[in-house]
Amino acid sequence: MAQKTPTASGAPKPAKPPKARQVALTEDEYARLEQLRQACKEAGMKVRKTELIRVAIALLGGESPAALDAARLALAPAR
C-alpha cells in the first residue's frame, strides 16, 4: 500500500470528501418532493430535496425489512 506523501510543509494531505451520488427518481417522485418542499415552505421551513431524502432515509431506518420490502415492491420502476 502506498504511503501518503507529505505536503511541502511536511503535514500530510487532507483526505478528500466523499463524492456525491445521484439517485434515479421518476417524474412523479420529483413532483412529490416538490410538493413536500412547498408544504415545508408554507409551514415556515426551508428545506432542500436532499434534506427531504435524508429525512426519509432516517425514518425508514426504523422499519422492519418486511415493511421495507413491501414498500419497495409497491414502487414503480425508476428507469
C-alpha positions in Angstrom: 0.0 0.0 0.0 1.4 3.4 -1.0 2.0 5.9 1.8 0.6 9.4 1.7 3.2 11.9 0.6 3.5 14.9 2.8 2.9 18.4 1.5 5.7 21.0 1.2 5.1 22.0 4.8 5.6 18.4 6.0 2.0 17.9 7.0 0.0 15.0 5.4 -2.5 15.9 2.7 -6.1 16.2 4.0 -8.5 13.4 2.9 -10.8 14.2 0.1 -14.5 14.4 0.9 -16.8 11.6 -0.4 -18.3 12.1 -3.8 -22.0 12.9 -4.1 -24.0 10.2 -5.8 -27.1 10.7 -8.0 -30.4 8.9 -7.3 -32.7 7.9 -10.1 -36.3 9.1 -9.4 -39.4 9.1 -11.5 -41.1 12.4 -12.5 -43.9 11.6 -10.0 -41.3 11.2 -7.3 -39.7 14.5 -8.2 -43.2 16.1 -8.2 -43.9 14.6 -4.7 -40.6 16.0 -3.4 -41.6 19.4 -4.7 -45.0 19.1 -3.0 -43.2 18.3 0.2 -40.9 21.2 -0.1 -43.8 23.5 -0.8 -45.6 22.2 2.3 -42.5 22.8 4.4 -42.2 26.3 3.0 -45.8 27.1 3.9 -45.0 25.8 7.4 -42.1 28.2 7.6 -39.3 25.7 6.9 -36.8 26.0 4.1 -35.6 22.5 3.0 -33.7 21.1 0.1 -34.6 18.0 -1.8 -31.5 16.2 -0.5 -32.6 17.1 3.1 -36.0 15.5 2.5 -34.4 12.4 1.1 -32.1 12.2 4.1 -35.2 12.6 6.4 -36.9 9.7 4.6 -33.9 7.5 5.0 -33.8 8.3 8.7 -37.4 7.5 9.1 -37.1 4.3 7.1 -34.3 3.1 9.3 -36.8 2.2 11.9 -38.9 0.0 9.7 -38.6 -3.8 9.6 -37.1 -5.5 6.5 -40.5 -6.9 5.6 -42.1 -3.4 5.7 -39.3 -2.0 3.5 -39.6 -4.9 1.0 -43.4 -4.3 0.8 -42.9 -0.6 0.1 -40.2 -1.4 -2.4 -42.4 -3.8 -4.3 -45.2 -1.1 -4.4 -42.9 1.4 -6.2 -43.0 1.9 -10.0 -39.6 1.3 -11.7 -37.4 4.4 -11.8 -35.9 3.6 -15.2 
